[in-house]
Amino acid sequence: MKTPLHILGLVFLCMACQTPPKRACNDFKTGNFKFTSTIDGEEVTTNFSRTETLEIDYFQGNQDSSTVKWVNDCEYVLRRINPNNRAEEKPILIKILTTTDSSYTFEFGTVGDSKRLRGTAYKIN
């Protein structure tokens, strides 16, 4: 009976020793970024610039501006300044999950909707 308990204890010890993912969110609050996604089987890139309170997106020759409201160091809400329809009026919650030296992985979705998507944004100079 001691062997299974020792194994179980070892498993818990190994789980406790895992390094949590890096989340240096403050490094990505402002700057210029790019995000690549697949839409209808085609890879497309969005470039965006963000200050503490404003984000400007550049996508396929169009420019959109949104206000930025930080909820905490790793979460913020985007709200379009000039929405074209009801769907664009809905705020988007973005949560930074992990960071590296030059990128962050995030989860995003409409506020109040349980559906979330993931992506990775890269900081550009």
C-alpha positions as CSV (number, residue, x, y, z in Angstrom):
1,M,0.0,0.0,0.0
2,K,2.9,2.3,0.5
3,T,4.0,2.2,-3.1
4,P,0.9,3.7,-4.6
5,L,1.0,6.5,-2.0
6,H,4.6,7.2,-2.8
7,I,3.8,7.4,-6.5
8,L,0.9,9.7,-5.8
9,G,3.1,11.9,-3.6
10,L,5.7,12.1,-6.3
11,V,3.1,13.1,-8.9
12,F,1.9,15.9,-6.7
13,L,5.5,17.0,-6.0
14,C,6.3,17.1,-9.8
15,M,3.1,19.1,-10.5
16,A,4.0,21.6,-7.8
17,C,7.5,22.1,-9.3
18,Q,6.3,23.2,-12.7
19,T,7.1,26.7,-13.7
20,P,4.1,28.8,-14.3
21,P,3.8,30.5,-17.7
22,K,5.5,33.9,-18.0
23,R,3.0,36.8,-17.9
24,A,4.9,40.1,-18.3
25,C,1.8,41.8,-19.5
26,N,3.0,45.3,-18.8
27,D,5.6,44.8,-21.6
28,F,2.7,44.7,-24.1
29,K,0.4,47.4,-22.9
30,T,1.7,49.8,-25.5
31,G,3.5,49.5,-28.8
32,N,3.1,48.3,-32.4
33,F,2.0,44.7,-33.0
34,K,1.0,42.3,-35.7
35,F,-1.5,39.4,-35.5
36,T,-1.9,36.8,-38.3
37,S,-5.1,34.7,-38.5
38,T,-6.8,32.5,-41.0
39,I,-10.1,33.7,-42.5
40,D,-11.9,31.5,-45.1
41,G,-8.7,29.4,-45.6
42,E,-6.6,32.5,-46.3
43,E,-3.9,33.8,-43.9
44,V,-4.4,37.5,-43.2
45,T,-2.4,39.9,-41.1
46,T,-3.7,42.8,-38.9
47,N,-1.2,45.4,-37.7
48,F,-2.2,47.6,-34.7
49,S,-0.8,50.3,-32.5
50,R,-1.8,50.6,-28.9
51,T,-1.4,53.3,-26.3
52,E,-2.8,53.1,-22.7
53,T,-6.2,54.3,-23.9
54,L,-6.4,53.8,-27.7
55,E,-5.9,51.0,-30.2
56,I,-5.7,51.6,-34.0
57,D,-6.1,48.5,-36.2
58,Y,-4.9,48.4,-39.9
59,F,-6.5,45.5,-41.8
60,Q,-6.8,45.1,-45.6
61,G,-6.4,48.8,-46.2
62,N,-8.9,49.8,-43.6
63,Q,-8.3,51.6,-40.3
64,D,-10.4,51.1,-37.1
65,S,-10.0,52.8,-33.8
66,S,-11.1,51.5,-30.4
67,T,-10.8,52.7,-26.9
68,V,-8.8,50.6,-24.5
69,K,-9.8,50.1,-20.9
70,W,-7.5,48.0,-18.8
71,V,-9.4,45.8,-16.3
72,N,-6.1,44.6,-14.7
73,D,-2.5,44.2,-15.8
74,C,-3.4,41.3,-18.2
75,E,-7.0,42.0,-19.3
76,Y,-8.5,44.9,-21.3
77,V,-11.7,45.8,-23.1
78,L,-11.8,47.2,-26.6
79,R,-14.8,49.3,-27.7
80,R,-15.0,50.6,-31.3
81,I,-15.1,54.4,-31.5
82,N,-17.2,54.5,-34.7
83,P,-19.0,51.2,-35.1
84,N,-20.7,50.4,-38.5
85,N,-23.3,48.0,-37.1
86,R,-24.7,46.4,-33.9
87,A,-22.1,43.7,-33.9
88,E,-19.3,46.2,-33.9
89,E,-20.9,48.0,-30.9
90,K,-20.2,45.1,-28.6
91,P,-17.1,45.4,-26.6
92,I,-14.3,42.8,-26.9
93,L,-12.6,41.4,-23.8
94,I,-8.9,40.4,-24.4
95,K,-7.0,38.4,-21.8
96,I,-3.2,37.9,-22.1
97,L,-2.4,34.3,-21.2
98,T,1.3,34.0,-21.7
99,T,4.2,36.2,-22.9
100,T,7.6,35.8,-24.4
101,D,10.2,38.4,-25.1
102,S,8.6,39.5,-28.3
103,S,5.0,38.1,-28.3
104,Y,1.9,37.4,-26.2
105,T,-0.7,34.7,-26.5
106,F,-4.2,36.0,-25.8
107,E,-7.8,34.9,-25.6
108,F,-10.6,37.1,-26.8
109,G,-14.3,37.3,-27.3
110,T,-17.4,39.5,-27.0
111,V,-18.1,40.6,-23.5
112,G,-21.0,38.4,-22.1
113,D,-20.4,35.6,-24.7
114,S,-18.8,32.4,-23.5
115,K,-17.2,31.7,-26.9
116,R,-13.5,32.6,-26.8
117,L,-10.8,32.4,-29.5
118,R,-7.0,32.4,-29.1
119,G,-4.2,34.1,-31.0
120,T,-0.7,35.3,-30.7
121,A,0.4,38.9,-31.3
122,Y,4.0,39.9,-32.0
123,K,5.6,43.2,-31.0
124,I,7.2,45.0,-33.9
125,N,9.5,48.1,-33.8
